[in-house]
Amino acid sequence: MKLEILTKNENQEIQSKIISKIRDLINYKNLEPGDKLPSERMLSEKFEVSRTNVREAIQKLEFYGLLKSKPQSGTFIADIGQVAMNGMIEDILRLEDPDFKSLVETRILLELKTVRLAAQRRTKEDLIQMKEALDAYSEKVENGEDAMQEDLLFHLAIAKASGNSTMNTFMLIITPEIITKFEEYHVCDKGLAFMGIQEHQDIFDAIKNQDPQLAKEKMKVHFKALYQYCYNI
């Protein structure tokens, strides 16, 4: 499992341009609910951007319910009228950058729910993925290396184990922004990083033992220092 960090300004600018062009394409061709968009390859050539950029823009619009992707079939316009579609896209393009406190609050609220679901729904494959991220985090911390990405990969593995695709997608969307803010504010010092090893292990054990309430409590403990740090900035 690899975590790719995108430069914030470049990512937002490219996404906004692609979303605007997708909106213009929908309007120009009078596409209606259920109509299919051109393929990612065709859109990347038409917009002169990479397929990865197109895919991310489509995923964002899909997250907000404006598009629907079907495996082996393509991407389709959701059951939303053109006026509502244009209005929602304008709202998406006007969204303000979340501040650090908002990101922390959102992440905590989201993860207190996903960790309970993960404890109920986790599979053996989920446990393996979490354990790999946990071991990678522990190794880097013990070697005195920055383990921020491994920390977030562990939490992304929990989100995946929740079995809720919307929560998982939302975690994937906010993760690059969280990394940027963590680096900006120098959140994770060595003391907190070492404490994180045991805290991660406790969360993992609760999920493995399928104890939702304990998993939630251990996640609260894990986020206590971050929450206090956030409100003391």
Secondary structure, DSSP 8 states (H G I E B T S, - for coil): -------HHHHHHHHHHHHHHHHHHHHHTT--TT-B---HHHHHHHHTS-HHHHHHHHHHHHHTTSEEEETTTEEEE-S--HHHHHHHHHHHHH-----HHHHHHHHHHHHHHHHHHHHHH--HHHHHHHHHHHHHHHHHHHTT---HHHHHHHHHHHHHHTT-HHHHHHHHHHHHHHHHHHHHHT---HHHHHHHHHHHHHHHHHHHTT-HHHHHHHHHHHHHHHHHHHTT-
